[in-house]
């Protein structure tokens, strides 16, 4: 299925969606790739004392979308 993401929701991304019913679906986080760890994008990861959670999925690795 195609989801529309970005500030203006004009970027199309094709992903697999798990239908949760009631018009909701769950996808792998588009920001972190599904691992929930945002440390790989931090400019100086060696200075961190613990991994950073992804901002979009709050560290779960999953996001909800409407279908």
C-alpha positions as CSV (number, residue, x, y, z in Angstrom):
1,X,0.0,0.0,0.0
2,X,1.1,3.6,-0.5
3,X,1.4,6.0,2.4
4,X,2.0,9.7,2.0
5,X,4.6,11.2,4.3
6,X,6.5,14.4,4.8
7,X,5.6,17.9,5.9
8,X,3.0,18.4,3.1
9,X,2.2,14.7,2.8
10,X,3.3,14.6,-0.8
11,X,6.0,12.0,-0.6
12,X,4.8,8.5,-1.6
13,X,6.3,5.5,0.1
14,X,5.2,1.9,-0.6
15,X,5.1,-0.2,2.6
16,X,3.4,-3.3,4.0
17,X,0.6,-2.5,6.4
18,X,-0.8,-4.7,9.1
19,X,-4.5,-4.0,9.3
20,X,-5.6,-3.3,12.9
21,X,-9.2,-2.7,12.0
22,X,-11.3,0.5,12.3
23,X,-9.3,2.2,9.6
24,X,-5.9,1.9,11.4
25,X,-2.8,0.2,10.2
26,X,0.7,-0.4,11.6
27,X,3.9,0.0,9.6
28,X,7.6,-0.3,10.2
29,X,8.9,3.2,11.3
30,X,10.0,5.2,8.3
31,X,12.5,7.2,10.3
32,X,14.6,4.6,12.1
33,X,13.9,1.6,9.9
34,X,12.1,-0.4,12.6
35,X,14.8,-0.8,15.2
36,X,13.7,2.1,17.4
37,X,17.3,3.4,17.8
38,X,18.1,6.9,16.5
39,X,21.7,6.8,17.7
40,X,23.0,6.1,14.2
41,X,21.8,9.6,13.1
42,X,23.3,11.4,16.1
43,X,26.4,13.5,15.1
44,X,28.6,12.2,18.0
45,X,27.2,8.8,19.0
46,X,30.3,7.9,21.0
47,X,29.4,10.7,23.5
48,X,26.0,9.1,24.4
49,X,25.7,7.1,27.6
50,X,22.6,5.3,26.4
51,X,20.9,4.8,23.0
52,X,18.6,7.5,21.7
53,X,15.0,6.5,21.1
54,X,13.5,7.4,17.7
55,X,11.4,10.5,17.8
56,X,8.8,9.4,15.4
57,X,8.0,5.9,16.9
58,X,9.2,6.6,20.5
59,X,11.6,3.6,20.3
60,X,8.9,1.0,19.3
61,X,10.0,0.7,15.7
62,X,6.4,0.8,14.6
63,X,4.0,3.6,13.4
64,X,0.3,3.9,13.0
65,X,-1.3,5.1,9.8
66,X,-4.8,5.5,8.6
67,X,-5.9,3.2,5.8
